[in-house]
Amino acid sequence: MIYPEKYKLLLQALGHFENAAVAFSGGVDSTLVLAATQSVMGNKVLAITVKTPYIPDRELEEAIAFCTERGIRHHIIHGDIIPEIRQNPENRCYVCKRHVFGLMKEMARKEGIMHLLDGTNSDDSGVYRPGLAALSELGIKSPLLENGITKQDVRSFSTLLGLPTADKPSYACLLTRLPYCYEVKESELFRIEKAEEYLASIGYAASRVRNHGNIARIEIERQHIPAFAASLRSELTGYFRNLGYEFVTLDLEGFRSGSFDMNKKPTRHES
């Protein structure tokens, strides 16, 4: 197979490590990093996945399936919601990543692995990502970012390699569905997860359900809004109300990744 030059550079960079662990969420970016690392290191790569109440079960299931199919060693860390993020503070992502990646680094060390890789790509440096500061402080390696690989590159390479995530919608943890300074409740995380699963089942995988107490604010891609609005009938609203929502609304601005962060400044080092 003839690889694009950027992908060759990625493989060369990974070849500098004797072994490595990959922070593996099962998403588009980390799946490419894991696949590329395995192609270079074989059984010297370890995938580590952290499962918390704000990570949907389907993400863990897909991560397990990928590692099982490819024969990749896979460790899973089960965690709770730490007190520091229970009120969903504005620096939530920073605090969470400091904690979660700290757990993964410790597990990697126990396996005799000194380098932990993640799936941050070069596009992530231009948006509000306070959690990236935590990765920098912990010495996490971001091979996609370091080799100038964009999200479009990730999808292109994933298609070339036949990865199941090539067309998978981008994902963020369920805490991003809650307003800042809002108490995080497992029951609300559960209903958000089930609501988004329902939207995916009717053809709207690239969607978000923003949770405002008893109000569900649905974001879908703008081009699908007319058709979606026309089909917003008793079945959908009934399903959401059974989950505990009293009101079901459609956001006319459409799906925006990180819509609660619209007024935040892009930075790699904000904490």
Residue pairs with C-beta under 8 A, 6 or more apart in sequence:
1 160
3 11
3 160
4 153
4 156
4 157
4 160
6 147
6 148
6 149
6 153
6 157
7 36
7 153
7 157
7 160
9 147
10 36
10 143
10 144
10 147
10 149
11 36
11 39
11 40
13 143
13 146
13 147
14 20
14 36
14 37
14 40
14 41
14 143
15 40
17 41
17 115
18 44
19 41
19 44
19 45
19 46
19 112
19 113
19 115
20 37
20 41
20 44
20 45
20 46
20 113
20 115
20 116
20 117
20 141
21 45
21 46
21 47
21 48
21 104
21 107
21 108
21 111
21 113
21 115
21 116
21 117
22 30
22 33
22 34
22 37
22 45
22 46
22 47
22 48
22 116
22 117
22 118
23 30
23 48
23 50
23 101
23 104
23 116
23 117
23 118
23 119
23 140
24 30
24 31
24 34
24 47
24 48
24 49
24 63
24 67
24 74
25 49
25 55
25 59
25 63
25 119
25 171
26 49
26 59
26 60
26 62
26 63
26 66
26 165
27 59
27 119
27 165
27 168
27 170
27 171
28 119
28 151
28 154
28 155
28 158
28 165
28 166
28 168
28 170
29 119
29 120
29 121
29 144
29 151
29 154
30 118
30 119
31 66
31 119
31 158
31 163
31 164
31 165
32 119
32 144
32 154
32 157
32 158
32 161
32 163
32 165
33 117
33 118
33 119
33 143
33 144
34 45
34 47
34 66
34 67
34 72
35 70
35 161
35 163
36 143
36 157
37 45
37 117
38 45
38 70
38 72
43 71
43 73
45 72
45 73
46 72
46 73
46 74
46 75
46 108
46 111
46 113
47 63
47 67
47 72
47 73
47 74
47 75
48 74
48 75
48 76
48 77
48 104
48 107
48 108
48 116
49 60
49 63
49 64
49 74
49 75
49 76
49 77
50 76
50 77
50 78
50 79
50 100
50 103
50 104
51 60
51 76
51 77
51 78
51 79
52 78
52 79
52 80
52 81
52 100
52 173
53 80
53 81
53 174
53 186
53 189
53 190
54 81
54 173
54 174
54 175
54 184
54 189
55 173
55 174
56 174
56 193
56 196
56 197
57 193
58 197
59 171
60 76
62 164
63 74
64 74
64 76
66 72
66 164
67 73
67 74
68 74
75 107
75 111
77 103
77 104
77 107
79 99
79 100
79 103
81 184
81 186
82 95
82 96
82 99
84 95
84 99
85 92
85 95
85 96
85 175
85 184
86 183
86 184
87 181
87 182
87 183
87 184
88 175
88 178
88 179
88 180
88 181
88 182
88 183
88 184
89 95
89 180
89 181
90 130
90 180
90 181
91 130
91 270
91 271
92 175
92 180
93 129
93 130
93 131
93 134
94 130
94 131
94 133
94 134
94 270
94 271
95 134
96 131
96 173
96 175
97 131
97 134
97 135
98 134
98 137
98 138
101 116
101 118
101 134
101 135
101 138
101 140
102 138
104 116
105 116
105 138
105 140
108 114
108 115
108 116
115 141
116 138
116 140
116 141
117 140
117 141
117 142
117 143
118 135
118 140
118 141
118 142
119 142
119 144
120 129
120 132
120 135
120 142
120 144
120 145
121 144
121 145
121 149
121 150
121 151
121 153
121 154
122 144
122 145
122 148
122 149
122 150
123 150
123 151
124 132
124 145
125 132
125 145
125 266
125 268
126 266
127 257
127 258
127 266
128 258
128 261
128 264
128 265
128 266
128 267
128 270
129 266
129 267
129 268
130 267
130 270
130 271
132 268
132 269
133 267
133 268
133 269
133 270
133 271
134 271
135 142
136 268
136 269
143 149
144 153
144 154
149 157
151 170
155 166
155 167
158 165
158 166
159 166
159 167
169 205
169 206
170 206
170 257
172 257
172 258
174 189
174 192
174 193
175 184
175 189
176 208
176 258
176 260
177 192
177 208
177 209
177 210
177 211
178 184
178 188
178 210
178 211
178 260
179 212
179 260
180 260
187 244
188 211
188 244
191 211
191 243
191 244
191 245
192 209
192 211
194 243
195 209
195 216
195 239
195 240
195 243
195 245
196 207
196 208
196 209
198 236
198 239
198 240
199 205
199 207
199 209
199 218
199 220
200 207
202 236
204 220
204 221
204 224
204 228
206 220
206 221
206 255
207 218
207 219
207 220
207 221
207 255
208 218
208 219
208 255
208 259
209 216
209 217
209 218
209 219
210 216
210 217
210 218
210 219
210 251
210 259
210 260
211 217
214 244
214 245
214 246
214 247
215 245
215 246
215 247
215 248
215 249
216 240
216 245
216 247
216 248
216 249
217 249
217 250
217 251
218 248
218 249
218 250
218 251
219 251
219 253
219 254
219 255
219 256
219 259
220 228
220 250
220 254
220 255
221 254
221 255
222 253
222 254
222 255
225 250
225 252
225 254
228 250
229 250
232 248
232 250
236 248
237 248
240 248
241 248
251 259
253 259
256 262
